[in-house]
Amino acid sequence: MSVLVKLGGTAASLGGVALSNKVLSATWKRITGNEPPESNSDPDERWRDIILWSLLTGLVGTIIKVSISRAQMKIEAKEGNKHGSQSEV
């Protein structure tokens, strides 16, 4: 995989996850009226909220990372087809 495609994929993953966390945080606050449970030091956090928040952020983050990884593979396959079917030895 080309270095440029790898760097672009990494940047897209980081940006996508950061953006999704901001959107999820805003949505959480709008729905619940509270900040999302991000601090372990708050003893008043409900386990239900902590688990739900963890599942949501993990699910969305994983979907973003997998989508970007698949896009990288498609780009790499197209680059390989442009340069012919040369195999590296």
PyMOL Python script that loads the backbone (N, CA, C, O; Angstrom):
from pymol import cmd

cmd.read_pdbstr("""\
ATOM      1  N   MET A   1       0.858  -1.167   0.000  1.00  0.00           N
ATOM      2  CA  MET A   1       0.000   0.000   0.000  1.00  0.00           C
ATOM      3  C   MET A   1       0.903   1.229   0.000  1.00  0.00           C
ATOM      4  O   MET A   1       1.890   1.276   0.733  1.00  0.00           O
ATOM      5  N   SER A   2       0.574   2.200  -0.802  1.00  0.00           N
ATOM      6  CA  SER A   2       1.424   3.379  -0.881  1.00  0.00           C
ATOM      7  C   SER A   2       1.377   4.167   0.421  1.00  0.00           C
ATOM      8  O   SER A   2       0.384   4.147   1.148  1.00  0.00           O
ATOM      9  N   VAL A   3       2.466   4.852   0.689  1.00  0.00           N
ATOM     10  CA  VAL A   3       2.584   5.630   1.924  1.00  0.00           C
ATOM     11  C   VAL A   3       1.527   6.722   1.962  1.00  0.00           C
ATOM     12  O   VAL A   3       0.950   6.994   3.015  1.00  0.00           O
ATOM     13  N   LEU A   4       1.273   7.344   0.829  1.00  0.00           N
ATOM     14  CA  LEU A   4       0.285   8.421   0.776  1.00  0.00           C
ATOM     15  C   LEU A   4      -1.120   7.912   1.118  1.00  0.00           C
ATOM     16  O   LEU A   4      -1.869   8.583   1.827  1.00  0.00           O
ATOM     17  N   VAL A   5      -1.468   6.746   0.622  1.00  0.00           N
ATOM     18  CA  VAL A   5      -2.780   6.166   0.916  1.00  0.00           C
ATOM     19  C   VAL A   5      -2.872   5.816   2.402  1.00  0.00           C
ATOM     20  O   VAL A   5      -3.912   6.031   3.024  1.00  0.00           O
ATOM     21  N   LYS A   6      -1.789   5.277   2.975  1.00  0.00           N
ATOM     22  CA  LYS A   6      -1.777   4.938   4.403  1.00  0.00           C
ATOM     23  C   LYS A   6      -1.932   6.186   5.262  1.00  0.00           C
ATOM     24  O   LYS A   6      -2.720   6.200   6.207  1.00  0.00           O
ATOM     25  N   LEU A   7      -1.185   7.230   4.934  1.00  0.00           N
ATOM     26  CA  LEU A   7      -1.276   8.474   5.702  1.00  0.00           C
ATOM     27  C   LEU A   7      -2.662   9.097   5.577  1.00  0.00           C
ATOM     28  O   LEU A   7      -3.225   9.579   6.561  1.00  0.00           O
ATOM     29  N   GLY A   8      -3.204   9.085   4.370  1.00  0.00           N
ATOM     30  CA  GLY A   8      -4.549   9.625   4.163  1.00  0.00           C
ATOM     31  C   GLY A   8      -5.592   8.840   4.937  1.00  0.00           C
ATOM     32  O   GLY A   8      -6.516   9.422   5.507  1.00  0.00           O
ATOM     33  N   GLY A   9      -5.450   7.529   4.960  1.00  0.00           N
ATOM     34  CA  GLY A   9      -6.382   6.692   5.704  1.00  0.00           C
ATOM     35  C   GLY A   9      -6.295   6.926   7.203  1.00  0.00           C
ATOM     36  O   GLY A   9      -7.312   6.966   7.897  1.00  0.00           O
ATOM     37  N   THR A  10      -5.076   7.080   7.695  1.00  0.00           N
ATOM     38  CA  THR A  10      -4.893   7.348   9.123  1.00  0.00           C
ATOM     39  C   THR A  10      -5.503   8.691   9.499  1.00  0.00           C
ATOM     40  O   THR A  10      -6.203   8.802  10.506  1.00  0.00           O
ATOM     41  N   ALA A  11      -5.237   9.707   8.690  1.00  0.00           N
ATOM     42  CA  ALA A  11      -5.798  11.038   8.956  1.00  0.00           C
ATOM     43  C   ALA A  11      -7.326  11.008   8.889  1.00  0.00           C
ATOM     44  O   ALA A  11      -8.000  11.621   9.716  1.00  0.00           O
ATOM     45  N   ALA A  12      -7.862  10.299   7.907  1.00  0.00           N
ATOM     46  CA  ALA A  12      -9.319  10.205   7.777  1.00  0.00           C
ATOM     47  C   ALA A  12      -9.928   9.467   8.969  1.00  0.00           C
ATOM     48  O   ALA A  12     -10.989   9.854   9.458  1.00  0.00           O
ATOM     49  N   SER A  13      -9.271   8.417   9.435  1.00  0.00           N
ATOM     50  CA  SER A  13      -9.772   7.680  10.603  1.00  0.00           C
ATOM     51  C   SER A  13      -9.789   8.558  11.842  1.00  0.00           C
ATOM     52  O   SER A  13     -10.788   8.617  12.559  1.00  0.00           O
ATOM     53  N   LEU A  14      -8.677   9.242  12.089  1.00  0.00           N
ATOM     54  CA  LEU A  14      -8.597  10.111  13.266  1.00  0.00           C
ATOM     55  C   LEU A  14      -9.631  11.226  13.199  1.00  0.00           C
ATOM     56  O   LEU A  14     -10.322  11.506  14.179  1.00  0.00           O
ATOM     57  N   GLY A  15      -9.731  11.859  12.034  1.00  0.00           N
ATOM     58  CA  GLY A  15     -10.699  12.940  11.868  1.00  0.00           C
ATOM     59  C   GLY A  15     -12.132  12.450  11.974  1.00  0.00           C
ATOM     60  O   GLY A  15     -12.975  13.101  12.591  1.00  0.00           O
ATOM     61  N   GLY A  16     -12.404  11.306  11.374  1.00  0.00           N
ATOM     62  CA  GLY A  16     -13.754  10.752  11.414  1.00  0.00           C
ATOM     63  C   GLY A  16     -14.191  10.372  12.815  1.00  0.00           C
ATOM     64  O   GLY A  16     -15.327  10.633  13.210  1.00  0.00           O
ATOM     65  N   VAL A  17     -13.294   9.758  13.562  1.00  0.00           N
ATOM     66  CA  VAL A  17     -13.626   9.365  14.934  1.00  0.00           C
ATOM     67  C   VAL A  17     -13.797  10.600  15.816  1.00  0.00           C
ATOM     68  O   VAL A  17     -14.711  10.653  16.639  1.00  0.00           O
ATOM     69  N   ALA A  18     -12.923  11.593  15.647  1.00  0.00           N
ATOM     70  CA  ALA A  18     -13.049  12.826  16.442  1.00  0.00           C
ATOM     71  C   ALA A  18     -14.371  13.532  16.140  1.00  0.00           C
ATOM     72  O   ALA A  18     -15.063  13.984  17.052  1.00  0.00           O
ATOM     73  N   LEU A  19     -14.712  13.622  14.858  1.00  0.00           N
ATOM     74  CA  LEU A  19     -15.965  14.265  14.468  1.00  0.00           C
ATOM     75  C   LEU A  19     -17.171  13.479  14.988  1.00  0.00           C
ATOM     76  O   LEU A  19     -18.133  14.066  15.482  1.00  0.00           O
ATOM     77  N   SER A  20     -17.116  12.169  14.875  1.00  0.00           N
ATOM     78  CA  SER A  20     -18.245  11.362  15.354  1.00  0.00           C
ATOM     79  C   SER A  20     -18.417  11.497  16.864  1.00  0.00           C
ATOM     80  O   SER A  20     -19.545  11.510  17.356  1.00  0.00           O
ATOM     81  N   ASN A  21     -17.319  11.598  17.599  1.00  0.00           N
ATOM     82  CA  ASN A  21     -17.432  11.784  19.051  1.00  0.00           C
ATOM     83  C   ASN A  21     -18.075  13.121  19.391  1.00  0.00           C
ATOM     84  O   ASN A  21     -18.848  13.214  20.345  1.00  0.00           O
ATOM     85  N   LYS A  22     -17.762  14.154  18.619  1.00  0.00           N
ATOM     86  CA  LYS A  22     -18.394  15.461  18.855  1.00  0.00           C
ATOM     87  C   LYS A  22     -19.895  15.386  18.571  1.00  0.00           C
ATOM     88  O   LYS A  22     -20.706  15.899  19.341  1.00  0.00           O
ATOM     89  N   VAL A  23     -20.253  14.747  17.468  1.00  0.00           N
ATOM     90  CA  VAL A  23     -21.667  14.611  17.112  1.00  0.00           C
ATOM     91  C   VAL A  23     -22.400  13.757  18.149  1.00  0.00           C
ATOM     92  O   VAL A  23     -23.500  14.107  18.578  1.00  0.00           O
ATOM     93  N   LEU A  24     -21.793  12.643  18.550  1.00  0.00           N
ATOM     94  CA  LEU A  24     -22.420  11.792  19.561  1.00  0.00           C
ATOM     95  C   LEU A  24     -22.563  12.524  20.893  1.00  0.00           C
ATOM     96  O   LEU A  24     -23.581  12.382  21.571  1.00  0.00           O
ATOM     97  N   SER A  25     -21.549  13.306  21.272  1.00  0.00           N
ATOM     98  CA  SER A  25     -21.621  14.067  22.530  1.00  0.00           C
ATOM     99  C   SER A  25     -22.761  15.071  22.498  1.00  0.00           C
ATOM    100  O   SER A  25     -23.518  15.191  23.461  1.00  0.00           O
ATOM    101  N   ALA A  26     -22.882  15.794  21.386  1.00  0.00           N
ATOM    102  CA  ALA A  26     -23.954  16.788  21.259  1.00  0.00           C
ATOM    103  C   ALA A  26     -25.325  16.109  21.277  1.00  0.00           C
ATOM    104  O   ALA A  26     -26.259  16.607  21.905  1.00  0.00           O
ATOM    105  N   THR A  27     -25.440  14.982  20.593  1.00  0.00           N
ATOM    106  CA  THR A  27     -26.705  14.246  20.562  1.00  0.00           C
ATOM    107  C   THR A  27     -27.047  13.702  21.946  1.00  0.00           C
ATOM    108  O   THR A  27     -28.196  13.781  22.381  1.00  0.00           O
ATOM    109  N   TRP A  28     -26.064  13.159  22.627  1.00  0.00           N
ATOM    110  CA  TRP A  28     -26.272  12.636  23.982  1.00  0.00           C
ATOM    111  C   TRP A  28     -26.781  13.734  24.906  1.00  0.00           C
ATOM    112  O   TRP A  28     -27.732  13.539  25.663  1.00  0.00           O
ATOM    113  N   LYS A  29     -26.127  14.896  24.829  1.00  0.00           N
ATOM    114  CA  LYS A  29     -26.510  16.010  25.704  1.00  0.00           C
ATOM    115  C   LYS A  29     -27.924  16.492  25.380  1.00  0.00           C
ATOM    116  O   LYS A  29     -28.697  16.812  26.284  1.00  0.00           O
ATOM    117  N   ARG A  30     -28.263  16.544  24.082  1.00  0.00           N
ATOM    118  CA  ARG A  30     -29.594  16.987  23.682  1.00  0.00           C
ATOM    119  C   ARG A  30     -30.670  16.003  24.156  1.00  0.00           C
ATOM    120  O   ARG A  30     -31.742  16.421  24.592  1.00  0.00           O
ATOM    121  N   ILE A  31     -30.389  14.714  24.073  1.00  0.00           N
ATOM    122  CA  ILE A  31     -31.380  13.702  24.450  1.00  0.00           C
ATOM    123  C   ILE A  31     -31.497  13.554  25.964  1.00  0.00           C
ATOM    124  O   ILE A  31     -32.602  13.509  26.505  1.00  0.00           O
ATOM    125  N   THR A  32     -30.348  13.479  26.650  1.00  0.00           N
ATOM    126  CA  THR A  32     -30.379  13.201  28.094  1.00  0.00           C
ATOM    127  C   THR A  32     -30.352  14.454  28.955  1.00  0.00           C
ATOM    128  O   THR A  32     -30.768  14.421  30.113  1.00  0.00           O
ATOM    129  N   GLY A  33     -29.869  15.551  28.402  1.00  0.00           N
ATOM    130  CA  GLY A  33     -29.709  16.770  29.189  1.00  0.00           C
ATOM    131  C   GLY A  33     -28.433  16.784  30.006  1.00  0.00           C
ATOM    132  O   GLY A  33     -28.181  17.740  30.740  1.00  0.00           O
ATOM    133  N   ASN A  34     -27.623  15.741  29.893  1.00  0.00           N
ATOM    134  CA  ASN A  34     -26.366  15.625  30.641  1.00  0.00           C
ATOM    135  C   ASN A  34     -25.192  15.461  29.688  1.00  0.00           C
ATOM    136  O   ASN A  34     -25.356  15.073  28.532  1.00  0.00           O
ATOM    137  N   GLU A  35     -24.009  15.765  30.200  1.00  0.00           N
ATOM    138  CA  GLU A  35     -22.796  15.488  29.436  1.00  0.00           C
ATOM    139  C   GLU A  35     -22.616  13.970  29.356  1.00  0.00           C
ATOM    140  O   GLU A  35     -23.055  13.247  30.251  1.00  0.00           O
ATOM    141  N   PRO A  36     -21.976  13.485  28.292  1.00  0.00           N
ATOM    142  CA  PRO A  36     -21.729  12.044  28.220  1.00  0.00           C
ATOM    143  C   PRO A  36     -20.780  11.600  29.338  1.00  0.00           C
ATOM    144  O   PRO A  36     -19.956  12.391  29.796  1.00  0.00           O
ATOM    145  N   PRO A  37     -20.888  10.364  29.774  1.00  0.00           N
ATOM    146  CA  PRO A  37     -20.037   9.870  30.863  1.00  0.00           C
ATOM    147  C   PRO A  37     -18.611   9.629  30.379  1.00  0.00           C
ATOM    148  O   PRO A  37     -18.302   8.559  29.853  1.00  0.00           O
ATOM    149  N   GLU A  38     -17.752  10.612  30.556  1.00  0.00           N
ATOM    150  CA  GLU A  38     -16.374  10.496  30.080  1.00  0.00           C
ATOM    151  C   GLU A  38     -15.363  10.451  31.217  1.00  0.00           C
ATOM    152  O   GLU A  38     -14.200  10.119  30.991  1.00  0.00           O
ATOM    153  N   SER A  39     -15.780  10.774  32.420  1.00  0.00           N
ATOM    154  CA  SER A  39     -14.854  10.835  33.540  1.00  0.00           C
ATOM    155  C   SER A  39     -15.119   9.684  34.500  1.00  0.00           C
ATOM    156  O   SER A  39     -16.256   9.443  34.904  1.00  0.00           O
ATOM    157  N   ASN A  40     -14.068   8.990  34.852  1.00  0.00           N
ATOM    158  CA  ASN A  40     -14.218   7.884  35.799  1.00  0.00           C
ATOM    159  C   ASN A  40     -14.346   8.367  37.237  1.00  0.00           C
ATOM    160  O   ASN A  40     -14.661   7.580  38.130  1.00  0.00           O
ATOM    161  N   SER A  41     -14.107   9.646  37.466  1.00  0.00           N
ATOM    162  CA  SER A  41     -14.083  10.148  38.836  1.00  0.00           C
ATOM    163  C   SER A  41     -15.463  10.534  39.369  1.00  0.00           C
ATOM    164  O   SER A  41     -15.596  10.862  40.548  1.00  0.00           O
ATOM    165  N   ASP A  42     -16.484  10.500  38.525  1.00  0.00           N
ATOM    166  CA  ASP A  42     -17.821  10.893  38.971  1.00  0.00           C
ATOM    167  C   ASP A  42     -18.582   9.671  39.493  1.00  0.00           C
ATOM    168  O   ASP A  42     -19.003   8.828  38.702  1.00  0.00           O
ATOM    169  N   PRO A  43     -18.763   9.564  40.813  1.00  0.00           N
ATOM    170  CA  PRO A  43     -19.445   8.385  41.364  1.00  0.00           C
ATOM    171  C   PRO A  43     -20.946   8.376  41.082  1.00  0.00           C
ATOM    172  O   PRO A  43     -21.605   7.358  41.294  1.00  0.00           O
ATOM    173  N   ASP A  44     -21.493   9.492  40.609  1.00  0.00           N
ATOM    174  CA  ASP A  44     -22.931   9.557  40.336  1.00  0.00           C
ATOM    175  C   ASP A  44     -23.306   9.051  38.943  1.00  0.00           C
ATOM    176  O   ASP A  44     -24.490   8.944  38.621  1.00  0.00           O
ATOM    177  N   GLU A  45     -22.315   8.744  38.124  1.00  0.00           N
ATOM    178  CA  GLU A  45     -22.612   8.223  36.785  1.00  0.00           C
ATOM    179  C   GLU A  45     -23.322   6.879  36.916  1.00  0.00           C
ATOM    180  O   GLU A  45     -22.922   6.025  37.707  1.00  0.00           O
ATOM    181  N   ARG A  46     -24.365   6.712  36.141  1.00  0.00           N
ATOM    182  CA  ARG A  46     -25.101   5.454  36.163  1.00  0.00           C
ATOM    183  C   ARG A  46     -24.414   4.454  35.243  1.00  0.00           C
ATOM    184  O   ARG A  46     -23.966   4.801  34.150  1.00  0.00           O
ATOM    185  N   TRP A  47     -24.338   3.212  35.698  1.00  0.00           N
ATOM    186  CA  TRP A  47     -23.696   2.174  34.906  1.00  0.00           C
ATOM    187  C   TRP A  47     -24.361   2.023  33.543  1.00  0.00           C
ATOM    188  O   TRP A  47     -23.693   1.778  32.539  1.00  0.00           O
ATOM    189  N   ARG A  48     -25.662   2.167  33.520  1.00  0.00           N
ATOM    190  CA  ARG A  48     -26.378   2.054  32.245  1.00  0.00           C
ATOM    191  C   ARG A  48     -25.850   3.083  31.253  1.00  0.00           C
ATOM    192  O   ARG A  48     -25.607   2.754  30.092  1.00  0.00           O
ATOM    193  N   ASP A  49     -25.670   4.333  31.700  1.00  0.00           N
ATOM    194  CA  ASP A  49     -25.174   5.393  30.824  1.00  0.00           C
ATOM    195  C   ASP A  49     -23.739   5.131  30.389  1.00  0.00           C
ATOM    196  O   ASP A  49     -23.383   5.355  29.232  1.00  0.00           O
ATOM    197  N   ILE A  50     -22.917   4.656  31.319  1.00  0.00           N
ATOM    198  CA  ILE A  50     -21.514   4.374  31.001  1.00  0.00           C
ATOM    199  C   ILE A  50     -21.422   3.277  29.948  1.00  0.00           C
ATOM    200  O   ILE A  50     -20.667   3.399  28.984  1.00  0.00           O
ATOM    201  N   ILE A  51     -22.186   2.215  30.131  1.00  0.00           N
ATOM    202  CA  ILE A  51     -22.152   1.095  29.188  1.00  0.00           C
ATOM    203  C   ILE A  51     -22.718   1.511  27.835  1.00  0.00           C
ATOM    204  O   ILE A  51     -22.136   1.185  26.800  1.00  0.00           O
ATOM    205  N   LEU A  52     -23.832   2.218  27.824  1.00  0.00           N
ATOM    206  CA  LEU A  52     -24.435   2.665  26.568  1.00  0.00           C
ATOM    207  C   LEU A  52     -23.492   3.593  25.811  1.00  0.00           C
ATOM    208  O   LEU A  52     -23.329   3.458  24.599  1.00  0.00           O
ATOM    209  N   TRP A  53     -22.873   4.533  26.517  1.00  0.00           N
ATOM    210  CA  TRP A  53     -21.938   5.461  25.876  1.00  0.00           C
ATOM    211  C   TRP A  53     -20.746   4.701  25.288  1.00  0.00           C
ATOM    212  O   TRP A  53     -20.315   4.983  24.170  1.00  0.00           O
ATOM    213  N   SER A  54     -20.224   3.750  26.038  1.00  0.00           N
ATOM    214  CA  SER A  54     -19.091   2.953  25.559  1.00  0.00           C
ATOM    215  C   SER A  54     -19.462   2.163  24.309  1.00  0.00           C
ATOM    216  O   SER A  54     -18.688   2.105  23.354  1.00  0.00           O
ATOM    217  N   LEU A  55     -20.638   1.559  24.315  1.00  0.00           N
ATOM    218  CA  LEU A  55     -21.091   0.799  23.148  1.00  0.00           C
ATOM    219  C   LEU A  55     -21.281   1.693  21.930  1.00  0.00           C
ATOM    220  O   LEU A  55     -20.865   1.341  20.826  1.00  0.00           O
ATOM    221  N   LEU A  56     -21.906   2.843  22.126  1.00  0.00           N
ATOM    222  CA  LEU A  56     -22.148   3.765  21.006  1.00  0.00           C
ATOM    223  C   LEU A  56     -20.849   4.256  20.386  1.00  0.00           C
ATOM    224  O   LEU A  56     -20.670   4.190  19.170  1.00  0.00           O
ATOM    225  N   THR A  57     -19.941   4.750  21.226  1.00  0.00           N
ATOM    226  CA  THR A  57     -18.692   5.297  20.687  1.00  0.00           C
ATOM    227  C   THR A  57     -17.833   4.205  20.068  1.00  0.00           C
ATOM    228  O   THR A  57     -17.189   4.428  19.043  1.00  0.00           O
ATOM    229  N   GLY A  58     -17.819   3.027  20.680  1.00  0.00           N
ATOM    230  CA  GLY A  58     -17.056   1.918  20.119  1.00  0.00           C
ATOM    231  C   GLY A  58     -17.608   1.453  18.788  1.00  0.00           C
ATOM    232  O   GLY A  58     -16.850   1.198  17.852  1.00  0.00           O
ATOM    233  N   LEU A  59     -18.922   1.342  18.698  1.00  0.00           N
ATOM    234  CA  LEU A  59     -19.569   0.904  17.463  1.00  0.00           C
ATOM    235  C   LEU A  59     -19.316   1.889  16.325  1.00  0.00           C
ATOM    236  O   LEU A  59     -18.908   1.495  15.232  1.00  0.00           O
ATOM    237  N   VAL A  60     -19.561   3.157  16.586  1.00  0.00           N
ATOM    238  CA  VAL A  60     -19.383   4.168  15.538  1.00  0.00           C
ATOM    239  C   VAL A  60     -17.913   4.259  15.128  1.00  0.00           C
ATOM    240  O   VAL A  60     -17.606   4.338  13.939  1.00  0.00           O
ATOM    241  N   GLY A  61     -17.007   4.248  16.102  1.00  0.00           N
ATOM    242  CA  GLY A  61     -15.579   4.308  15.787  1.00  0.00           C
ATOM    243  C   GLY A  61     -15.129   3.135  14.939  1.00  0.00           C
ATOM    244  O   GLY A  61     -14.354   3.306  13.998  1.00  0.00           O
ATOM    245  N   THR A  62     -15.607   1.952  15.265  1.00  0.00           N
ATOM    246  CA  THR A  62     -15.238   0.759  14.504  1.00  0.00           C
ATOM    247  C   THR A  62     -15.800   0.808  13.091  1.00  0.00           C
ATOM    248  O   THR A  62     -15.109   0.442  12.140  1.00  0.00           O
ATOM    249  N   ILE A  63     -17.029   1.251  12.940  1.00  0.00           N
ATOM    250  CA  ILE A  63     -17.622   1.370  11.601  1.00  0.00           C
ATOM    251  C   ILE A  63     -16.812   2.341  10.748  1.00  0.00           C
ATOM    252  O   ILE A  63     -16.559   2.072   9.574  1.00  0.00           O
ATOM    253  N   ILE A  64     -16.408   3.456  11.323  1.00  0.00           N
ATOM    254  CA  ILE A  64     -15.615   4.439  10.581  1.00  0.00           C
ATOM    255  C   ILE A  64     -14.278   3.839  10.168  1.00  0.00           C
ATOM    256  O   ILE A  64     -13.878   3.957   9.010  1.00  0.00           O
ATOM    257  N   LYS A  65     -13.585   3.196  11.103  1.00  0.00           N
ATOM    258  CA  LYS A  65     -12.271   2.625  10.802  1.00  0.00           C
ATOM    259  C   LYS A  65     -12.352   1.536   9.740  1.00  0.00           C
ATOM    260  O   LYS A  65     -11.513   1.489   8.840  1.00  0.00           O
ATOM    261  N   VAL A  66     -13.348   0.661   9.829  1.00  0.00           N
ATOM    262  CA  VAL A  66     -13.502  -0.413   8.846  1.00  0.00           C
ATOM    263  C   VAL A  66     -13.850   0.167   7.475  1.00  0.00           C
ATOM    264  O   VAL A  66     -13.332  -0.295   6.458  1.00  0.00           O
ATOM    265  N   SER A  67     -14.712   1.161   7.443  1.00  0.00           N
ATOM    266  CA  SER A  67     -15.087   1.788   6.168  1.00  0.00           C
ATOM    267  C   SER A  67     -13.880   2.419   5.496  1.00  0.00           C
ATOM    268  O   SER A  67     -13.698   2.282   4.286  1.00  0.00           O
ATOM    269  N   ILE A  68     -13.066   3.101   6.265  1.00  0.00           N
ATOM    270  CA  ILE A  68     -11.882   3.749   5.700  1.00  0.00           C
ATOM    271  C   ILE A  68     -10.866   2.705   5.255  1.00  0.00           C
ATOM    272  O   ILE A  68     -10.222   2.873   4.219  1.00  0.00           O
ATOM    273  N   SER A  69     -10.716   1.642   6.018  1.00  0.00           N
ATOM    274  CA  SER A  69      -9.801   0.569   5.635  1.00  0.00           C
ATOM    275  C   SER A  69     -10.226  -0.071   4.314  1.00  0.00           C
ATOM    276  O   SER A  69      -9.386  -0.360   3.462  1.00  0.00           O
ATOM    277  N   ARG A  70     -11.516  -0.287   4.148  1.00  0.00           N
ATOM    278  CA  ARG A  70     -12.010  -0.862   2.891  1.00  0.00           C
ATOM    279  C   ARG A  70     -11.814   0.097   1.724  1.00  0.00           C
ATOM    280  O   ARG A  70     -11.487  -0.322   0.614  1.00  0.00           O
ATOM    281  N   ALA A  71     -12.014   1.383   1.982  1.00  0.00           N
ATOM    282  CA  ALA A  71     -11.782   2.375   0.930  1.00  0.00           C
ATOM    283  C   ALA A  71     -10.309   2.388   0.532  1.00  0.00           C
ATOM    284  O   ALA A  71      -9.986   2.519  -0.648  1.00  0.00           O
ATOM    285  N   GLN A  72      -9.416   2.253   1.512  1.00  0.00           N
ATOM    286  CA  GLN A  72      -7.988   2.193   1.222  1.00  0.00           C
ATOM    287  C   GLN A  72      -7.671   0.996   0.330  1.00  0.00           C
ATOM    288  O   GLN A  72      -6.892   1.117  -0.616  1.00  0.00           O
ATOM    289  N   MET A  73      -8.265  -0.151   0.622  1.00  0.00           N
ATOM    290  CA  MET A  73      -8.017  -1.346  -0.185  1.00  0.00           C
ATOM    291  C   MET A  73      -8.499  -1.151  -1.621  1.00  0.00           C
ATOM    292  O   MET A  73      -7.842  -1.590  -2.564  1.00  0.00           O
ATOM    293  N   LYS A  74      -9.649  -0.491  -1.786  1.00  0.00           N
ATOM    294  CA  LYS A  74     -10.159  -0.233  -3.135  1.00  0.00           C
ATOM    295  C   LYS A  74      -9.220   0.694  -3.897  1.00  0.00           C
ATOM    296  O   LYS A  74      -8.950   0.478  -5.078  1.00  0.00           O
ATOM    297  N   ILE A  75      -8.722   1.728  -3.217  1.00  0.00           N
ATOM    298  CA  ILE A  75      -7.791   2.661  -3.859  1.00  0.00           C
ATOM    299  C   ILE A  75      -6.520   1.931  -4.254  1.00  0.00           C
ATOM    300  O   ILE A  75      -6.008   2.118  -5.358  1.00  0.00           O
ATOM    301  N   GLU A  76      -6.013   1.105  -3.360  1.00  0.00           N
ATOM    302  CA  GLU A  76      -4.794   0.355  -3.638  1.00  0.00           C
ATOM    303  C   GLU A  76      -5.005  -0.605  -4.803  1.00  0.00           C
ATOM    304  O   GLU A  76      -4.109  -0.778  -5.629  1.00  0.00           O
ATOM    305  N   ALA A  77      -6.173  -1.228  -4.878  1.00  0.00           N
ATOM    306  CA  ALA A  77      -6.467  -2.140  -5.982  1.00  0.00           C
ATOM    307  C   ALA A  77      -6.520  -1.385  -7.304  1.00  0.00           C
ATOM    308  O   ALA A  77      -6.034  -1.880  -8.321  1.00  0.00           O
ATOM    309  N   LYS A  78      -7.107  -0.187  -7.298  1.00  0.00           N
ATOM    310  CA  LYS A  78      -7.152   0.622  -8.514  1.00  0.00           C
ATOM    311  C   LYS A  78      -5.753   1.038  -8.931  1.00  0.00           C
ATOM    312  O   LYS A  78      -5.432   1.024 -10.120  1.00  0.00           O
ATOM    313  N   GLU A  79      -4.907   1.410  -7.961  1.00  0.00           N
ATOM    314  CA  GLU A  79      -3.529   1.785  -8.279  1.00  0.00           C
ATOM    315  C   GLU A  79      -2.783   0.602  -8.867  1.00  0.00           C
ATOM    316  O   GLU A  79      -1.989   0.763  -9.793  1.00  0.00           O
ATOM    317  N   GLY A  80      -3.033  -0.584  -8.335  1.00  0.00           N
ATOM    318  CA  GLY A  80      -2.386  -1.785  -8.846  1.00  0.00           C
ATOM    319  C   GLY A  80      -2.811  -2.082 -10.272  1.00  0.00           C
ATOM    320  O   GLY A  80      -1.996  -2.529 -11.079  1.00  0.00           O
ATOM    321  N   ASN A  81      -4.082  -1.840 -10.597  1.00  0.00           N
ATOM    322  CA  ASN A  81      -4.576  -2.077 -11.952  1.00  0.00           C
ATOM    323  C   ASN A  81      -4.023  -1.063 -12.933  1.00  0.00           C
ATOM    324  O   ASN A  81      -3.819  -1.389 -14.103  1.00  0.00           O
ATOM    325  N   LYS A  82      -3.776   0.163 -12.485  1.00  0.00           N
ATOM    326  CA  LYS A  82      -3.220   1.191 -13.364  1.00  0.00           C
ATOM    327  C   LYS A  82      -1.794   0.852 -13.776  1.00  0.00           C
ATOM    328  O   LYS A  82      -1.382   1.129 -14.902  1.00  0.00           O
ATOM    329  N   HIS A  83      -1.049   0.254 -12.862  1.00  0.00           N
ATOM    330  CA  HIS A  83       0.352  -0.049 -13.121  1.00  0.00           C
ATOM    331  C   HIS A  83       0.542  -1.454 -13.672  1.00  0.00           C
ATOM    332  O   HIS A  83       1.671  -1.928 -13.796  1.00  0.00           O
ATOM    333  N   GLY A  84      -0.530  -2.102 -13.995  1.00  0.00           N
ATOM    334  CA  GLY A  84      -0.445  -3.458 -14.506  1.00  0.00           C
ATOM    335  C   GLY A  84      -0.373  -4.457 -13.372  1.00  0.00           C
ATOM    336  O   GLY A  84      -0.358  -4.082 -12.199  1.00  0.00           O
ATOM    337  N   SER A  85      -0.330  -5.690 -13.715  1.00  0.00           N
ATOM    338  CA  SER A  85      -0.310  -6.748 -12.702  1.00  0.00           C
ATOM    339  C   SER A  85       1.114  -7.151 -12.371  1.00  0.00           C
ATOM    340  O   SER A  85       1.426  -8.341 -12.323  1.00  0.00           O
ATOM    341  N   GLN A  86       1.966  -6.192 -12.145  1.00  0.00           N
ATOM    342  CA  GLN A  86       3.354  -6.487 -11.825  1.00  0.00           C
ATOM    343  C   GLN A  86       3.451  -6.909 -10.374  1.00  0.00           C
ATOM    344  O   GLN A  86       2.924  -6.242  -9.482  1.00  0.00           O
ATOM    345  N   SER A  87       4.117  -8.004 -10.150  1.00  0.00           N
ATOM    346  CA  SER A  87       4.318  -8.434  -8.768  1.00  0.00           C
ATOM    347  C   SER A  87       5.719  -8.057  -8.334  1.00  0.00           C
ATOM    348  O   SER A  87       6.673  -8.110  -9.110  1.00  0.00           O
ATOM    349  N   GLU A  88       5.814  -7.677  -7.074  1.00  0.00           N
ATOM    350  CA  GLU A  88       7.116  -7.302  -6.543  1.00  0.00           C
ATOM    351  C   GLU A  88       7.850  -8.558  -6.115  1.00  0.00           C
ATOM    352  O   GLU A  88       7.257  -9.473  -5.545  1.00  0.00           O
ATOM    353  N   VAL A  89       9.144  -8.596  -6.393  1.00  0.00           N
ATOM    354  CA  VAL A  89       9.950  -9.763  -6.028  1.00  0.00           C
ATOM    355  C   VAL A  89      10.932  -9.384  -4.971  1.00  0.00           C
ATOM    356  O   VAL A  89      11.710 -10.225  -4.522  1.00  0.00           O
TER     357      VAL A  89
END
""", "prot")
cmd.dss("prot")
cmd.show_as("cartoon", "prot")
cmd.util.cbc("prot")
cmd.orient("prot")
